Amino acid sequence: MLADAALAVMWVGLTCYALFGGADFGAGVWDLLAGGAERGRERRRLIEHSIGPVWEANHVWLIFVVVMLWSAFSPVFAAVMSTLYIPLTLAALGIIARGAAFAFRKASTELWQQRLFGACFALSSLLTPFFLGTVAGGVASGRVPPGIARGDVVTGWLNPTSLLGGVLAVVTCAHLAAVYLCADADRERRPELAAAFARDAVLSGVAAGVVALAGIGVLHADAPQLFHGLTHRALPLVVLSAVAGVTGLALLTRRRFVAARGAAALAVAAILWAWGAAQYPAMLVGSTTVARAAANGSVLTAVLASLGVGAVVLVPSLWLLYATFQRGSPEQPSPR
């Protein structure tokens, strides 16, 4: 019971990172696609206003997941980190470069500097979720065996399922960001920006659906255990994700942007939990179960108790942060 509780809490953290950090990365993708200095000025201004106060706080969830994995399921932590260290290192470098570039772009006064740091920020926003998606694909397809560096450090993340995971992560992040930005633009009384981001949200949502449908064949051939789980035990969650995604697209066309946020978030959360349900009780496919990987009861009790105490401070603080910066208008001039 304690092991399952720890796993569930960790999965909640992973879901929060996908919803908050994913939208953060996706905003950088739209920054990349915003256009030239003049044409993309207003889009970049809104993006900066929306993610500026929270971009660093969003990574709290990633730290939470990594620490939970290390504390509660250390054999899985060791196997994943040693086998998939290449994409994990690239993702970490992307997070660092992205944050530094975002800060430096805002502080720069020269056009060439703004463009240089802006390109670094945008490209890092594209590549980081891709590498994180390849890590998920490597784990889900059973390419991470137990032990230290027992898996292939190249094919562990360069394989069909990992590439599918990387592409799906990028388009999903872009979709979440566009949906969130619709509501921000509408709240700022910028109907033209809201309409533009709504179009982007619909297009990226359709693209995510196409990638997911194409992934059926990929998973059937490359990750049969995961495919079986998704089409049997986790099928209700897969259907819920699809229904929520279609509902979100319909809400976007009707300019119901706040409701569309909820639908898009539900679609992403449902597919993440579908992955967990499909793979459970295995943490490393074909070898390591939750019970075998979990720390002893005293450690799990201490971890869960400390998380309960920390949540009393963390959750209200993050809620206040997000709520506070959902109000107000952008004041600073946009990067060019």
N, C-alpha and C positions, 0 to 999 in steps of 0.2 A: 504493500500500500504506500509506504513512504517513497519507494522508488518511482512508482507511477505518479505520485503527487509531485515529486521533483521534476519528472519529465514534463508533466502538464504545465507546471509553472514556467519551465524553460521554453516550452512551445508558445506560451502566451507572450514571453519576451521576444521570441522570433517573429511572431505575428505583428507585434507593435513595431519592430524594426522594419518589417516589410511595409507597413502602412505609413509610418512617419519617415523613416530613413529612405524608403523607396520613393516616396513622393519628392523628397529632397533631391535625390539623384535625378529623378525624371525632370524636375525643374531645370536642372543643368542641361539636359538633353534639349529642351525647348529653347534654352538660351543659345545653344549651338545652332539651332534651326531658325532663330528669330530673324535672320537677314542682316543686311548691312547696318552701318552706324545709325543712319537716319530712319530707315524702315523698321529696324528692330528696337528703336529707342524705348518706346512705350512698353513693349513686351518685357524688355529687360528691367525696366524700372519696376514694374509690377512683380516680377520674379524676385528681384532683390528685396523688395519690401516684404514679400511673403515669407521668404526663407531666411532672411538676414538674421532675425533674432533667435531662430530655433535650429539652424543648421548644425551647430555643434552639439546641442542638447540631444538631437536625434540619435547620436551615436552612443548615448547612454545604454540604449537597448542592446546594441551589439556587444558592448562590454559586459552587460548583464548575462547574455547568452553564453559568451566565452567563459566567464567565471563560473557560471552554473555547470557547464560541461566539464570544466576542470575539477570542480569541487565534488560534484555528485557522480560523475561518470568518467573518472580519470583514464581508464583503459581506452575508451572511445576518443577522448581528447588526444591522447598520445598517438593513436593510430591515424586520426584525421590530420593532425598538425604535421606529422612526420611524412605522411604519404602525399598530402596535397599542399606542401609548403610553397610550391611555386605559385599557384594561383592565389593562395592566401597572402603571400608576400606582395604580389602585384596589386592585390586589392588594398592592402594596407598602405602601400606607396601611393595608390590612387586617392585614398582618403586624405592622406597628408598633403599631397600636391593640390588636391581640390580645395581644401580648407585654406591653405596658404594663398593660392591664386585668388580665391574669392575675397580674402582680406586685402591683398595687395591691389587688386583691381579697384576696389572702392577707395583706397587711399591714393591712387595714382592720379596725376593731373595731365600727363602727356597722352595723346591719342594712341601712339604706338605701344605704350606701356599697358594701357587699358585693353588694347586688342590682344597683346601677348598673354597677359594674365587671364583675359576672358577666354581665349582659346584653350589654355591649360585647364581652367575650371570646367569648361564644357566637355572637353575630351575625357577628362578624369571622371566626370559624371556619367559618361557613356561606358567607359571601360570597367569601372569599379563594379557596378552591378553585374556586368557580364562575367567577370572572374568569380564573383560570389555565386552566381548561378551555376558556373561549371563545378564549383565545390559541391553544391547541392546535388548536381547530377552524378558526380563521382560516388558520393555516399549512397544515393538512391539506387544506382545501378549495380551496387555490390562490388565496386572496385577498390574498396578500402578494407583490407583484411586486418584482423587484430595483430597487435605487435608494433614495434617501432620500425617504421619505414619498410614494412613488408610488402607494400603494394608498389606498382610501377609509378614512378614519380612523373612520368610523361603521359602515358595512356590513362592514368588515373583521372585526368581531367581533360585530356584531348581524346574524346570519344563521342559517339553520336548523342548519347543521353546528356552528357555535360554540355555539348554545344547547343542542344535544344534548351537546356536549362538556362544557359547564358543569354540566348536570344530572347527567350520568354521573359527573363528577368528585366531586360532592357525595355521591351515594349510594354510590359506591365507597369514598370516604374513611370514610363512616359505617360501612360494612360491615367494612372493615379494623379500625377502632377497636373495634367491638363484639366481633369475633373475638379481638383481642388482650386486651381487658378480661375476656373469659371466663376465659382462662388465668390472668390476674392474680388474679381473684376466687377461682378454684379453689385457687391456690397460697396465698392468704391464708385458706383454709378458710372461705370465705363462700359456701356452696352456693346460698343464695337469690339472691345477686347474680350468681353464675355462671349460674344458670338464667335470670334476667331478661335478662342481656346475650346469652345464647344465643338467646333469643326475638328480641331486637332484631337479632342477626346474621343469623338466618334470614330475617326480614322484609326487612331491607335488602338481603340477597343476592338474594332473589326480585325486589325492586324494581329492582336493578341489571340482572338478567336481562331483565326486562320492558322497561326503557329501551333495553338493547342490541338487543333484538329489534325494537322500534319504530324504532330508528335505522337498520335495514336499508333501510327505505323512504326515510328522510331522506337517507342517503348515496347511494342510487341516483339520487335526483332532484337533489340539490344538489352532490354531490362524486363524479361518476362515475369519475374516475381512481382515487380512493382506494377506491371500492367495487370496482372491477375488481381492484385489487391485493389487497384483503382476501379476495376470493373466488377468487383464482388463486394467486399466488405465496405469499401469507401465510396461505392457508387452513389449513395444518397448525397454525400457531400459534393461529389463531382457535379451532380445534377443541380444542387443548390447553387454552386458557383456559376454554372452556365445560365441558370434562370436569373440570378442576381445581375450578371453581366449584361444580359439582354435588357433587363428592366432598367438598368442604369443608362443604357444607350437611348431607350425610349424617353426616359426622364430628361435627358439632355436635349432632345429634340423639342421638348415642351418647355424648356428653360426652367425646369425644376432642379436648380443646381445643388441646393443643399441636400435634397433627397437623393440626387444622383451620387453625391459623395458617399452617403451611407450604403447605397447599392454597390458602388465600386469597391468600397472597403470590404463589404461582405463577400463579394466575389473572390477577392484575393485571399481573405482569411479562410474561406471555405476550401480553396484548393490547397492551401498550406496544411490545413488539418486533414484533408483527404490524403495527402502524402504521408502524414504521420500515422493515420489509421491504416493505410495500405501496408505500411512497413511494420507496424507494431505486431509482436513484441520485439522484433529485431531492431537494434540500433545500428549494427553493422550487418548488412544483408548476408544471410547464409552462415553466420558464425556467432555473433554476440547478441544476446538478448538483454532487455532492460535489467532483469534480475541479476544476471551474471556481471554486468558492467557497473552496477550501482555500488556506491560506497556502503560501509556498514551503517546500521541503524542510528548509532550515536552521531555520526557525521551528518547523515541526512536530516536528523532532527535539529541539529545545530544550524545547518544551512537554511532550512525552512523557517526556523524561529527567527534567525537574523534577517531573513528576507521580509518576514512579517513586520518586524520593527522598522526596517528601512522603508518599506512601502508606505508607512504612516507619514513619512516626511517626503519621499520622492513623488508619489502619485499626486498629492495636492499641489506640490511645487510645479510639476510639469503641467498640470491642468491650468494653474494660474498663468504660467508662462504662455501657453498656447492661446488661452482665452484673452489675455491682455493684448497680444499682438494680432488678434483677429479684428481689433478695432483700430481706427485711425487711418489717416491718408498718408501716402508716401510723400516725404518732404524733400529728400535729397535728390539732386539731379541724377539722371540715369548715367551709367557708364556707357561710353560710346563704342 
